[in-house]
Amino acid sequence: MSARVGLIVPSSNTVAEVDFYRRLPAGATLHTARMHLVETTPEGESAMLDDYLPAAISDLASARPDVVVFGCTSAGALRGNEYEGRLIAQIAEETGAETISVAAAVRRAIMARTSGRVGIITPYVESLNDKIRDSLEADGIEVARVHGLGITENFAIAEVEPDRITRFAQECFKDGGIDLLFASCTNFRAFDAREDIEQALGVPVVTSNHAALEATLDRIETAGAV
C-alpha cells in the first residue's frame, strides 16, 4: 500500500521538497501545494497565511493525501502555539488527512532528546527569531540564545550552503553552554549540515525538515500505510 504525503510550503521554498523526496520510503509519494511568499518577514508571512493558504489547502485536498505537513516553521510560530493548533485542526478537517506542523514537530523532537538548554540558529531577522523563541518557551523548553543570519528574501535562504550553516553554528555556540542545537527553517539546508554540526558541537541537532520528516515517518508507520 502506498502513502500520499502532502506538503504545504511557501512558494519560494526550494529545499523542503528535496529533503522529503530524498528520504521518504519507497512506497510513499510527495504532493506539494504552495503559498505565495517572497519576503520572510512577519508581514510577508501574515499575508501568506491569510491570502494564500486557503487555496493551497483546497488544492492539496483534491490529491487526497494520507498525511499533510504544514511546512513553514516561522509561520507556524508566528501567531503562537494555540493559533498553530487551530490551524492544524483546520487543515486536517479540510483535507481529511492527519496533519503535522513543522513547528510542533520541532518542539516534540527537542523534548524527546533533551530537557536542557537549547541553542537556535536561523536564517531569519530578529522579529521572526523572537517568534521561534516564544514558540519553544511556551512549551517549557529552555532557550539559551537565538542567532539569525538576517535574510529576508526567502529564495536567498536556500542559497546558504550547508558548510556555511555549520560554520555559523560553530561561530554562535563554540563556547558551549547548550545541550542541543535547533536549526530553524524548512528552506534552510540544515538537514544536509546536521551531522557535521553534531560533530563540531558535540550535541544533538534538530532541524525543521528533520523533525517534520521524523514525525511524518512515524505517522506513516503507525497507520501501516507503507
mmCIF file of the C-alpha atoms, coordinates in Angstrom:
data_MODEL
# 
_entry.id   MODEL 
# 
loop_
_atom_site.group_PDB 
_atom_site.id 
_atom_site.type_symbol 
_atom_site.label_atom_id 
_atom_site.label_alt_id 
_atom_site.label_comp_id 
_atom_site.label_asym_id 
_atom_site.label_entity_id 
_atom_site.label_seq_id 
_atom_site.pdbx_PDB_ins_code 
_atom_site.Cartn_x 
_atom_site.Cartn_y 
_atom_site.Cartn_z 
_atom_site.occupancy 
_atom_site.B_iso_or_equiv 
_atom_site.pdbx_formal_charge 
_atom_site.auth_seq_id 
_atom_site.auth_comp_id 
_atom_site.auth_asym_id 
_atom_site.auth_atom_id 
_atom_site.pdbx_PDB_model_num 
ATOM 1   C CA . MET A 1 1   ? 0.000   0.000  0.000  1.00 0.00 ? 1   MET A CA 1 
ATOM 2   C CA . SER A 1 2   ? 1.290   3.471  -0.841 1.00 0.00 ? 2   SER A CA 1 
ATOM 3   C CA . ALA A 1 3   ? 1.093   6.640  1.243  1.00 0.00 ? 3   ALA A CA 1 
ATOM 4   C CA . ARG A 1 4   ? 0.453   10.090 -0.189 1.00 0.00 ? 4   ARG A CA 1 
ATOM 5   C CA . VAL A 1 5   ? 2.289   12.790 1.751  1.00 0.00 ? 5   VAL A CA 1 
ATOM 6   C CA . GLY A 1 6   ? 1.002   16.305 1.211  1.00 0.00 ? 6   GLY A CA 1 
ATOM 7   C CA . LEU A 1 7   ? 3.373   19.209 1.816  1.00 0.00 ? 7   LEU A CA 1 
ATOM 8   C CA . ILE A 1 8   ? 2.293   22.844 2.076  1.00 0.00 ? 8   ILE A CA 1 
ATOM 9   C CA . VAL A 1 9   ? 5.229   25.218 1.602  1.00 0.00 ? 9   VAL A CA 1 
ATOM 10  C CA . PRO A 1 10  ? 5.912   28.858 0.780  1.00 0.00 ? 10  PRO A CA 1 
ATOM 11  C CA . SER A 1 11  ? 6.116   29.310 -3.000 1.00 0.00 ? 11  SER A CA 1 
ATOM 12  C CA . SER A 1 12  ? 9.769   30.365 -2.863 1.00 0.00 ? 12  SER A CA 1 
ATOM 13  C CA . ASN A 1 13  ? 10.843  27.317 -0.835 1.00 0.00 ? 13  ASN A CA 1 
ATOM 14  C CA . THR A 1 14  ? 13.202  25.116 -2.874 1.00 0.00 ? 14  THR A CA 1 
ATOM 15  C CA . VAL A 1 15  ? 14.567  22.880 -0.085 1.00 0.00 ? 15  VAL A CA 1 
ATOM 16  C CA . ALA A 1 16  ? 11.717  21.145 1.774  1.00 0.00 ? 16  ALA A CA 1 
ATOM 17  C CA . GLU A 1 17  ? 10.525  19.048 -1.161 1.00 0.00 ? 17  GLU A CA 1 
ATOM 18  C CA . VAL A 1 18  ? 14.074  17.905 -1.882 1.00 0.00 ? 18  VAL A CA 1 
ATOM 19  C CA . ASP A 1 19  ? 14.693  16.922 1.737  1.00 0.00 ? 19  ASP A CA 1 
ATOM 20  C CA . PHE A 1 20  ? 11.456  14.941 1.771  1.00 0.00 ? 20  PHE A CA 1 
ATOM 21  C CA . TYR A 1 21  ? 11.568  13.115 -1.543 1.00 0.00 ? 21  TYR A CA 1 
ATOM 22  C CA . ARG A 1 22  ? 15.173  12.048 -0.964 1.00 0.00 ? 22  ARG A CA 1 
ATOM 23  C CA . ARG A 1 23  ? 14.261  10.405 2.325  1.00 0.00 ? 23  ARG A CA 1 
ATOM 24  C CA . LEU A 1 24  ? 10.669  9.156  2.117  1.00 0.00 ? 24  LEU A CA 1 
ATOM 25  C CA . PRO A 1 25  ? 10.284  5.368  1.911  1.00 0.00 ? 25  PRO A CA 1 
ATOM 26  C CA . ALA A 1 26  ? 9.821   3.784  -1.497 1.00 0.00 ? 26  ALA A CA 1 
ATOM 27  C CA . GLY A 1 27  ? 6.089   3.296  -1.017 1.00 0.00 ? 27  GLY A CA 1 
ATOM 28  C CA . ALA A 1 28  ? 5.401   6.987  -0.304 1.00 0.00 ? 28  ALA A CA 1 
ATOM 29  C CA . THR A 1 29  ? 4.753   9.777  -2.798 1.00 0.00 ? 29  THR A CA 1 
ATOM 30  C CA . LEU A 1 30  ? 5.048   13.523 -2.251 1.00 0.00 ? 30  LEU A CA 1 
ATOM 31  C CA . HIS A 1 31  ? 2.440   16.073 -3.353 1.00 0.00 ? 31  HIS A CA 1 
ATOM 32  C CA . THR A 1 32  ? 3.044   19.775 -2.835 1.00 0.00 ? 32  THR A CA 1 
ATOM 33  C CA . ALA A 1 33  ? 0.864   22.866 -2.577 1.00 0.00 ? 33  ALA A CA 1 
ATOM 34  C CA . ARG A 1 34  ? 2.413   26.329 -2.479 1.00 0.00 ? 34  ARG A CA 1 
ATOM 35  C CA . MET A 1 35  ? 1.550   29.578 -0.678 1.00 0.00 ? 35  MET A CA 1 
ATOM 36  C CA . HIS A 1 36  ? 2.859   32.750 -2.283 1.00 0.00 ? 36  HIS A CA 1 
ATOM 37  C CA . LEU A 1 37  ? 5.768   34.225 -0.297 1.00 0.00 ? 37  LEU A CA 1 
ATOM 38  C CA . VAL A 1 38  ? 8.718   36.365 -1.337 1.00 0.00 ? 38  VAL A CA 1 
ATOM 39  C CA . GLU A 1 39  ? 9.852   38.113 1.852  1.00 0.00 ? 39  GLU A CA 1 
ATOM 40  C CA . THR A 1 40  ? 10.475  36.120 5.033  1.00 0.00 ? 40  THR A CA 1 
ATOM 41  C CA . THR A 1 41  ? 9.143   38.717 7.442  1.00 0.00 ? 41  THR A CA 1 
ATOM 42  C CA . PRO A 1 42  ? 6.183   38.770 9.858  1.00 0.00 ? 42  PRO A CA 1 
ATOM 43  C CA . GLU A 1 43  ? 4.277   40.925 7.367  1.00 0.00 ? 43  GLU A CA 1 
ATOM 44  C CA . GLY A 1 44  ? 5.005   38.640 4.427  1.00 0.00 ? 44  GLY A CA 1 
ATOM 45  C CA . GLU A 1 45  ? 4.080   35.516 6.371  1.00 0.00 ? 45  GLU A CA 1 
ATOM 46  C CA . SER A 1 46  ? 0.856   37.051 7.685  1.00 0.00 ? 46  SER A CA 1 
ATOM 47  C CA . ALA A 1 47  ? -0.234  37.763 4.119  1.00 0.00 ? 47  ALA A CA 1 
ATOM 48  C CA . MET A 1 48  ? 0.751   34.214 3.151  1.00 0.00 ? 48  MET A CA 1 
ATOM 49  C CA . LEU A 1 49  ? -1.427  32.736 5.906  1.00 0.00 ? 49  LEU A CA 1 
ATOM 50  C CA . ASP A 1 50  ? -4.428  34.968 5.279  1.00 0.00 ? 50  ASP A CA 1 
ATOM 51  C CA . ASP A 1 51  ? -4.398  35.358 1.500  1.00 0.00 ? 51  ASP A CA 1 
ATOM 52  C CA . TYR A 1 52  ? -2.757  32.253 0.038  1.00 0.00 ? 52  TYR A CA 1 
ATOM 53  C CA . LEU A 1 53  ? -3.005  29.362 2.497  1.00 0.00 ? 53  LEU A CA 1 
ATOM 54  C CA . PRO A 1 54  ? -6.750  28.727 1.982  1.00 0.00 ? 54  PRO A CA 1 
ATOM 55  C CA . ALA A 1 55  ? -6.311  27.968 -1.728 1.00 0.00 ? 55  ALA A CA 1 
ATOM 56  C CA . ALA A 1 56  ? -3.277  25.784 -1.020 1.00 0.00 ? 56  ALA A CA 1 
ATOM 57  C CA . ILE A 1 57  ? -5.292  23.687 1.427  1.00 0.00 ? 57  ILE A CA 1 
ATOM 58  C CA . SER A 1 58  ? -8.151  23.322 -1.053 1.00 0.00 ? 58  SER A CA 1 
ATOM 59  C CA . ASP A 1 59  ? -5.810  22.359 -3.877 1.00 0.00 ? 59  ASP A CA 1 
ATOM 60  C CA . LEU A 1 60  ? -3.968  19.792 -1.799 1.00 0.00 ? 60  LEU A CA 1 
ATOM 61  C CA . ALA A 1 61  ? -7.197  18.240 -0.523 1.00 0.00 ? 61  ALA A CA 1 
ATOM 62  C CA . SER A 1 62  ? -8.042  17.245 -4.105 1.00 0.00 ? 62  SER A CA 1 
ATOM 63  C CA . ALA A 1 63  ? -4.998  14.907 -4.109 1.00 0.00 ? 63  ALA A CA 1 
ATOM 64  C CA . ARG A 1 64  ? -6.490  13.023 -1.124 1.00 0.00 ? 64  ARG A CA 1 
ATOM 65  C CA . PRO A 1 65  ? -3.313  12.892 0.970  1.00 0.00 ? 65  PRO A CA 1 
ATOM 66  C CA . ASP A 1 66  ? -2.905  10.467 3.857  1.00 0.00 ? 66  ASP A CA 1 
ATOM 67  C CA . VAL A 1 67  ? -0.661  12.840 5.817  1.00 0.00 ? 67  VAL A CA 1 
ATOM 68  C CA . VAL A 1 68  ? -0.244  16.600 5.403  1.00 0.00 ? 68  VAL A CA 1 
ATOM 69  C CA . VAL A 1 69  ? 2.735   18.656 6.583  1.00 0.00 ? 69  VAL A CA 1 
ATOM 70  C CA . PHE A 1 70  ? 2.370   22.406 7.085  1.00 0.00 ? 70  PHE A CA 1 
ATOM 71  C CA . GLY A 1 71  ? 5.916   23.208 6.034  1.00 0.00 ? 71  GLY A CA 1 
ATOM 72  C CA . CYS A 1 72  ? 6.822   26.639 7.354  1.00 0.00 ? 72  CYS A CA 1 
ATOM 73  C CA . THR A 1 73  ? 8.402   26.782 10.801 1.00 0.00 ? 73  THR A CA 1 
ATOM 74  C CA . SER A 1 74  ? 8.246   30.520 11.355 1.00 0.00 ? 74  SER A CA 1 
ATOM 75  C CA . ALA A 1 75  ? 4.669   30.848 10.065 1.00 0.00 ? 75  ALA A CA 1 
ATOM 76  C CA . GLY A 1 76  ? 3.664   28.058 12.429 1.00 0.00 ? 76  GLY A CA 1 
ATOM 77  C CA . ALA A 1 77  ? 5.164   30.018 15.301 1.00 0.00 ? 77  ALA A CA 1 
ATOM 78  C CA . LEU A 1 78  ? 4.097   33.453 14.066 1.00 0.00 ? 78  LEU A CA 1 
ATOM 79  C CA . ARG A 1 79  ? 0.802   33.781 15.927 1.00 0.00 ? 79  ARG A CA 1 
ATOM 80  C CA . GLY A 1 80  ? 1.521   31.499 18.866 1.00 0.00 ? 80  GLY A CA 1 
ATOM 81  C CA . ASN A 1 81  ? 1.099   27.820 19.606 1.00 0.00 ? 81  ASN A CA 1 
ATOM 82  C CA . GLU A 1 82  ? -2.657  27.997 20.215 1.00 0.00 ? 82  GLU A CA 1 
ATOM 83  C CA . TYR A 1 83  ? -3.202  29.513 16.768 1.00 0.00 ? 83  TYR A CA 1 
ATOM 84  C CA . GLU A 1 84  ? -0.929  26.868 15.300 1.00 0.00 ? 84  GLU A CA 1 
ATOM 85  C CA . GLY A 1 85  ? -3.047  24.152 16.888 1.00 0.00 ? 85  GLY A CA 1 
ATOM 86  C CA . ARG A 1 86  ? -6.241  25.613 15.440 1.00 0.00 ? 86  ARG A CA 1 
ATOM 87  C CA . LEU A 1 87  ? -4.613  25.936 12.030 1.00 0.00 ? 87  LEU A CA 1 
ATOM 88  C CA . ILE A 1 88  ? -3.529  22.291 12.009 1.00 0.00 ? 88  ILE A CA 1 
ATOM 89  C CA . ALA A 1 89  ? -7.015  21.187 13.046 1.00 0.00 ? 89  ALA A CA 1 
ATOM 90  C CA . GLN A 1 90  ? -8.466  23.245 10.177 1.00 0.00 ? 90  GLN A CA 1 
ATOM 91  C CA . ILE A 1 91  ? -6.088  21.711 7.632  1.00 0.00 ? 91  ILE A CA 1 
ATOM 92  C CA . ALA A 1 92  ? -6.869  18.224 8.932  1.00 0.00 ? 92  ALA A CA 1 
ATOM 93  C CA . GLU A 1 93  ? -10.605 18.838 8.640  1.00 0.00 ? 93  GLU A CA 1 
ATOM 94  C CA . GLU A 1 94  ? -10.405 20.262 5.118  1.00 0.00 ? 94  GLU A CA 1 
ATOM 95  C CA . THR A 1 95  ? -8.015  17.636 3.735  1.00 0.00 ? 95  THR A CA 1 
ATOM 96  C CA . GLY A 1 96  ? -9.257  14.612 5.670  1.00 0.00 ? 96  GLY A CA 1 
ATOM 97  C CA . ALA A 1 97  ? -5.632  13.802 6.499  1.00 0.00 ? 97  ALA A CA 1 
ATOM 98  C CA . GLU A 1 98  ? -3.634  13.614 9.681  1.00 0.00 ? 98  GLU A CA 1 
ATOM 99  C CA . THR A 1 99  ? -1.755  16.911 9.759  1.00 0.00 ? 99  THR A CA 1 
ATOM 100 C CA . ILE A 1 100 ? 1.669   17.827 11.101 1.00 0.00 ? 100 ILE A CA 1 
ATOM 101 C CA . SER A 1 101 ? 3.003   21.297 11.792 1.00 0.00 ? 101 SER A CA 1 
ATOM 102 C CA . VAL A 1 102 ? 6.753   21.635 11.451 1.00 0.00 ? 102 VAL A CA 1 
ATOM 103 C CA . ALA A 1 103 ? 6.968   23.973 14.440 1.00 0.00 ? 103 ALA A CA 1 
ATOM 104 C CA . ALA A 1 104 ? 5.106   21.496 16.673 1.00 0.00 ? 104 ALA A CA 1 
ATOM 105 C CA . ALA A 1 105 ? 7.172   18.591 15.321 1.00 0.00 ? 105 ALA A CA 1 
ATOM 106 C CA . VAL A 1 106 ? 10.326  20.509 16.220 1.00 0.00 ? 106 VAL A CA 1 
ATOM 107 C CA . ARG A 1 107 ? 9.193   21.027 19.801 1.00 0.00 ? 107 ARG A CA 1 
ATOM 108 C CA . ARG A 1 108 ? 8.406   17.326 20.161 1.00 0.00 ? 108 ARG A CA 1 
ATOM 109 C CA . ALA A 1 109 ? 11.763  16.333 18.652 1.00 0.00 ? 109 ALA A CA 1 
ATOM 110 C CA . ILE A 1 110 ? 13.625  18.633 21.026 1.00 0.00 ? 110 ILE A CA 1 
ATOM 111 C CA . MET A 1 111 ? 11.794  17.410 24.123 1.00 0.00 ? 111 MET A CA 1 
ATOM 112 C CA . ALA A 1 112 ? 12.439  13.785 23.123 1.00 0.00 ? 112 ALA A CA 1 
ATOM 113 C CA . ARG A 1 113 ? 16.180  14.472 23.111 1.00 0.00 ? 113 ARG A CA 1 
ATOM 114 C CA . THR A 1 114 ? 16.864  16.863 25.972 1.00 0.00 ? 114 THR A CA 1 
ATOM 115 C CA . SER A 1 115 ? 15.414  18.715 28.918 1.00 0.00 ? 115 SER A CA 1 
ATOM 116 C CA . GLY A 1 116 ? 18.369  21.078 28.897 1.00 0.00 ? 116 GLY A CA 1 
ATOM 117 C CA . ARG A 1 117 ? 19.310  24.332 27.229 1.00 0.00 ? 117 ARG A CA 1 
ATOM 118 C CA . VAL A 1 118 ? 18.663  24.763 23.519 1.00 0.00 ? 118 VAL A CA 1 
ATOM 119 C CA . GLY A 1 119 ? 20.637  26.966 21.168 1.00 0.00 ? 119 GLY A CA 1 
ATOM 120 C CA . ILE A 1 120 ? 18.960  28.121 17.975 1.00 0.00 ? 120 ILE A CA 1 
ATOM 121 C CA . ILE A 1 121 ? 20.309  29.227 14.617 1.00 0.00 ? 121 ILE A CA 1 
ATOM 122 C CA . THR A 1 122 ? 18.076  30.595 11.883 1.00 0.00 ? 122 THR A CA 1 
ATOM 123 C CA . PRO A 1 123 ? 18.327  32.446 8.591  1.00 0.00 ? 123 PRO A CA 1 
ATOM 124 C CA . TYR A 1 124 ? 15.752  34.958 9.894  1.00 0.00 ? 124 TYR A CA 1 
ATOM 125 C CA . VAL A 1 125 ? 15.551  38.543 11.029 1.00 0.00 ? 125 VAL A CA 1 
ATOM 126 C CA . GLU A 1 126 ? 15.159  39.237 14.755 1.00 0.00 ? 126 GLU A CA 1 
ATOM 127 C CA . SER A 1 127 ? 11.387  39.731 14.587 1.00 0.00 ? 127 SER A CA 1 
ATOM 128 C CA . LEU A 1 128 ? 10.976  36.114 13.443 1.00 0.00 ? 128 LEU A CA 1 
ATOM 129 C CA . ASN A 1 129 ? 13.688  34.833 15.788 1.00 0.00 ? 129 ASN A CA 1 
ATOM 130 C CA . ASP A 1 130 ? 11.582  36.172 18.649 1.00 0.00 ? 130 ASP A CA 1 
ATOM 131 C CA . LYS A 1 131 ? 8.589   34.154 17.447 1.00 0.00 ? 131 LYS A CA 1 
ATOM 132 C CA . ILE A 1 132 ? 10.642  30.958 17.315 1.00 0.00 ? 132 ILE A CA 1 
ATOM 133 C CA . ARG A 1 133 ? 11.918  31.568 20.853 1.00 0.00 ? 133 ARG A CA 1 
ATOM 134 C CA . ASP A 1 134 ? 8.387   32.256 22.110 1.00 0.00 ? 134 ASP A CA 1 
ATOM 135 C CA . SER A 1 135 ? 7.055   29.075 20.499 1.00 0.00 ? 135 SER A CA 1 
ATOM 136 C CA . LEU A 1 136 ? 9.637   26.871 22.209 1.00 0.00 ? 136 LEU A CA 1 
ATOM 137 C CA . GLU A 1 137 ? 9.454   28.603 25.561 1.00 0.00 ? 137 GLU A CA 1 
ATOM 138 C CA . ALA A 1 138 ? 5.646   28.346 25.576 1.00 0.00 ? 138 ALA A CA 1 
ATOM 139 C CA . ASP A 1 139 ? 6.094   24.563 25.727 1.00 0.00 ? 139 ASP A CA 1 
ATOM 140 C CA . GLY A 1 140 ? 8.592   24.812 28.577 1.00 0.00 ? 140 GLY A CA 1 
ATOM 141 C CA . ILE A 1 141 ? 11.779  24.486 26.506 1.00 0.00 ? 141 ILE A CA 1 
ATOM 142 C CA . GLU A 1 142 ? 14.719  26.482 27.868 1.00 0.00 ? 142 GLU A CA 1 
ATOM 143 C CA . VAL A 1 143 ? 16.244  28.600 25.110 1.00 0.00 ? 143 VAL A CA 1 
ATOM 144 C CA . ALA A 1 144 ? 19.826  29.712 25.670 1.00 0.00 ? 144 ALA A CA 1 
ATOM 145 C CA . ARG A 1 145 ? 20.318  32.034 22.693 1.00 0.00 ? 145 ARG A CA 1 
ATOM 146 C CA . VAL A 1 146 ? 18.943  32.612 19.198 1.00 0.00 ? 146 VAL A CA 1 
ATOM 147 C CA . HIS A 1 147 ? 21.186  33.760 16.342 1.00 0.00 ? 147 HIS A CA 1 
ATOM 148 C CA . GLY A 1 148 ? 19.946  34.611 12.851 1.00 0.00 ? 148 GLY A CA 1 
ATOM 149 C CA . LEU A 1 149 ? 21.570  35.469 9.545  1.00 0.00 ? 149 LEU A CA 1 
ATOM 150 C CA . GLY A 1 150 ? 19.119  38.329 8.933  1.00 0.00 ? 150 GLY A CA 1 
ATOM 151 C CA . ILE A 1 151 ? 17.975  37.184 5.475  1.00 0.00 ? 151 ILE A CA 1 
ATOM 152 C CA . THR A 1 152 ? 14.596  38.492 4.345  1.00 0.00 ? 152 THR A CA 1 
ATOM 153 C CA . GLU A 1 153 ? 14.429  37.133 0.784  1.00 0.00 ? 153 GLU A CA 1 
ATOM 154 C CA . ASN A 1 154 ? 13.138  33.586 1.106  1.00 0.00 ? 154 ASN A CA 1 
ATOM 155 C CA . PHE A 1 155 ? 14.749  32.359 -2.118 1.00 0.00 ? 155 PHE A CA 1 
ATOM 156 C CA . ALA A 1 156 ? 18.129  33.536 -0.809 1.00 0.00 ? 156 ALA A CA 1 
ATOM 157 C CA . ILE A 1 157 ? 17.771  31.409 2.324  1.00 0.00 ? 157 ILE A CA 1 
ATOM 158 C CA . ALA A 1 158 ? 18.049  28.264 0.200  1.00 0.00 ? 158 ALA A CA 1 
ATOM 159 C CA . GLU A 1 159 ? 21.282  29.541 -1.321 1.00 0.00 ? 159 GLU A CA 1 
ATOM 160 C CA . VAL A 1 160 ? 23.153  29.319 2.003  1.00 0.00 ? 160 VAL A CA 1 
ATOM 161 C CA . GLU A 1 161 ? 25.428  26.293 1.628  1.00 0.00 ? 161 GLU A CA 1 
ATOM 162 C CA . PRO A 1 162 ? 25.440  23.551 4.293  1.00 0.00 ? 162 PRO A CA 1 
ATOM 163 C CA . ASP A 1 163 ? 29.087  24.225 5.178  1.00 0.00 ? 163 ASP A CA 1 
ATOM 164 C CA . ARG A 1 164 ? 28.199  27.864 5.863  1.00 0.00 ? 164 ARG A CA 1 
ATOM 165 C CA . ILE A 1 165 ? 25.405  26.710 8.163  1.00 0.00 ? 165 ILE A CA 1 
ATOM 166 C CA . THR A 1 166 ? 27.886  24.503 10.012 1.00 0.00 ? 166 THR A CA 1 
ATOM 167 C CA . ARG A 1 167 ? 30.342  27.395 10.398 1.00 0.00 ? 167 ARG A CA 1 
ATOM 168 C CA . PHE A 1 168 ? 27.546  29.677 11.594 1.00 0.00 ? 168 PHE A CA 1 
ATOM 169 C CA . ALA A 1 169 ? 26.583  27.154 14.270 1.00 0.00 ? 169 ALA A CA 1 
ATOM 170 C CA . GLN A 1 170 ? 30.216  26.930 15.376 1.00 0.00 ? 170 GLN A CA 1 
ATOM 171 C CA . GLU A 1 171 ? 30.599  30.709 15.443 1.00 0.00 ? 171 GLU A CA 1 
ATOM 172 C CA . CYS A 1 172 ? 27.468  31.135 17.545 1.00 0.00 ? 172 CYS A CA 1 
ATOM 173 C CA . PHE A 1 173 ? 27.960  28.269 20.014 1.00 0.00 ? 173 PHE A CA 1 
ATOM 174 C CA . LYS A 1 174 ? 31.680  27.496 20.054 1.00 0.00 ? 174 LYS A CA 1 
ATOM 175 C CA . ASP A 1 175 ? 31.760  28.281 23.771 1.00 0.00 ? 175 ASP A CA 1 
ATOM 176 C CA . GLY A 1 176 ? 29.186  25.571 24.521 1.00 0.00 ? 176 GLY A CA 1 
ATOM 177 C CA . GLY A 1 177 ? 26.519  26.158 27.144 1.00 0.00 ? 177 GLY A CA 1 
ATOM 178 C CA . ILE A 1 178 ? 23.845  24.238 25.232 1.00 0.00 ? 178 ILE A CA 1 
ATOM 179 C CA . ASP A 1 179 ? 22.579  20.662 25.311 1.00 0.00 ? 179 ASP A CA 1 
ATOM 180 C CA . LEU A 1 180 ? 21.014  20.679 21.826 1.00 0.00 ? 180 LEU A CA 1 
ATOM 181 C CA . LEU A 1 181 ? 21.078  22.872 18.746 1.00 0.00 ? 181 LEU A CA 1 
ATOM 182 C CA . PHE A 1 182 ? 17.983  23.634 16.685 1.00 0.00 ? 182 PHE A CA 1 
ATOM 183 C CA . ALA A 1 183 ? 18.424  24.908 13.111 1.00 0.00 ? 183 ALA A CA 1 
ATOM 184 C CA . SER A 1 184 ? 15.145  26.514 12.055 1.00 0.00 ? 184 SER A CA 1 
ATOM 185 C CA . CYS A 1 185 ? 13.504  26.956 8.628  1.00 0.00 ? 185 CYS A CA 1 
ATOM 186 C CA . THR A 1 186 ? 12.283  24.448 6.042  1.00 0.00 ? 186 THR A CA 1 
ATOM 187 C CA . ASN A 1 187 ? 14.068  26.422 3.311  1.00 0.00 ? 187 ASN A CA 1 
ATOM 188 C CA . PHE A 1 188 ? 17.448  26.235 5.132  1.00 0.00 ? 188 PHE A CA 1 
ATOM 189 C CA . ARG A 1 189 ? 19.769  23.413 4.014  1.00 0.00 ? 189 ARG A CA 1 
ATOM 190 C CA . ALA A 1 190 ? 20.449  22.431 7.614  1.00 0.00 ? 190 ALA A CA 1 
ATOM 191 C CA . PHE A 1 191 ? 19.393  18.792 7.161  1.00 0.00 ? 191 PHE A CA 1 
ATOM 192 C CA . ASP A 1 192 ? 22.484  18.319 4.974  1.00 0.00 ? 192 ASP A CA 1 
ATOM 193 C CA . ALA A 1 193 ? 24.637  20.014 7.638  1.00 0.00 ? 193 ALA A CA 1 
ATOM 194 C CA . ARG A 1 194 ? 23.154  18.188 10.611 1.00 0.00 ? 194 ARG A CA 1 
ATOM 195 C CA . GLU A 1 195 ? 25.808  15.515 11.106 1.00 0.00 ? 195 GLU A CA 1 
ATOM 196 C CA . ASP A 1 196 ? 28.682  17.980 10.667 1.00 0.00 ? 196 ASP A CA 1 
ATOM 197 C CA . ILE A 1 197 ? 27.156  20.322 13.255 1.00 0.00 ? 197 ILE A CA 1 
ATOM 198 C CA . GLU A 1 198 ? 26.725  17.459 15.703 1.00 0.00 ? 198 GLU A CA 1 
ATOM 199 C CA . GLN A 1 199 ? 30.377  16.520 15.298 1.00 0.00 ? 199 GLN A CA 1 
ATOM 200 C CA . ALA A 1 200 ? 31.528  20.125 15.623 1.00 0.00 ? 200 ALA A CA 1 
ATOM 201 C CA . LEU A 1 201 ? 29.490  20.978 18.727 1.00 0.00 ? 201 LEU A CA 1 
ATOM 202 C CA . GLY A 1 202 ? 29.161  17.582 20.358 1.00 0.00 ? 202 GLY A CA 1 
ATOM 203 C CA . VAL A 1 203 ? 25.415  17.939 20.946 1.00 0.00 ? 203 VAL A CA 1 
ATOM 204 C CA . PRO A 1 204 ? 22.308  16.571 19.201 1.00 0.00 ? 204 PRO A CA 1 
ATOM 205 C CA . VAL A 1 205 ? 20.952  18.683 16.341 1.00 0.00 ? 205 VAL A CA 1 
ATOM 206 C CA . VAL A 1 206 ? 17.335  19.061 15.302 1.00 0.00 ? 206 VAL A CA 1 
ATOM 207 C CA . THR A 1 207 ? 16.413  20.780 12.037 1.00 0.00 ? 207 THR A CA 1 
ATOM 208 C CA . SER A 1 208 ? 12.989  21.788 10.798 1.00 0.00 ? 208 SER A CA 1 
ATOM 209 C CA . ASN A 1 209 ? 12.850  19.290 7.949  1.00 0.00 ? 209 ASN A CA 1 
ATOM 210 C CA . HIS A 1 210 ? 14.474  16.542 10.015 1.00 0.00 ? 210 HIS A CA 1 
ATOM 211 C CA . ALA A 1 211 ? 11.809  16.900 12.719 1.00 0.00 ? 211 ALA A CA 1 
ATOM 212 C CA . ALA A 1 212 ? 8.974   17.100 10.185 1.00 0.00 ? 212 ALA A CA 1 
ATOM 213 C CA . LEU A 1 213 ? 10.190  14.033 8.312  1.00 0.00 ? 213 LEU A CA 1 
ATOM 214 C CA . GLU A 1 214 ? 10.612  12.122 11.570 1.00 0.00 ? 214 GLU A CA 1 
ATOM 215 C CA . ALA A 1 215 ? 7.011   12.921 12.506 1.00 0.00 ? 215 ALA A CA 1 
ATOM 216 C CA . THR A 1 216 ? 5.782   12.032 9.013  1.00 0.00 ? 216 THR A CA 1 
ATOM 217 C CA . LEU A 1 217 ? 7.504   8.648  9.015  1.00 0.00 ? 217 LEU A CA 1 
ATOM 218 C CA . ASP A 1 218 ? 6.072   7.933  12.445 1.00 0.00 ? 218 ASP A CA 1 
ATOM 219 C CA . ARG A 1 219 ? 2.530   8.678  11.247 1.00 0.00 ? 219 ARG A CA 1 
ATOM 220 C CA . ILE A 1 220 ? 3.001   6.564  8.112  1.00 0.00 ? 220 ILE A CA 1 
ATOM 221 C CA . GLU A 1 221 ? 4.365   3.616  10.073 1.00 0.00 ? 221 GLU A CA 1 
ATOM 222 C CA . THR A 1 222 ? 1.692   3.868  12.761 1.00 0.00 ? 222 THR A CA 1 
ATOM 223 C CA . ALA A 1 223 ? -1.010  3.820  10.097 1.00 0.00 ? 223 ALA A CA 1 
ATOM 224 C CA . GLY A 1 224 ? 0.679   0.909  8.306  1.00 0.00 ? 224 GLY A CA 1 
ATOM 225 C CA . ALA A 1 225 ? 0.416   2.858  5.071  1.00 0.00 ? 225 ALA A CA 1 
ATOM 226 C CA . VAL A 1 226 ? 3.671   1.569  3.590  1.00 0.00 ? 226 VAL A CA 1 
# 
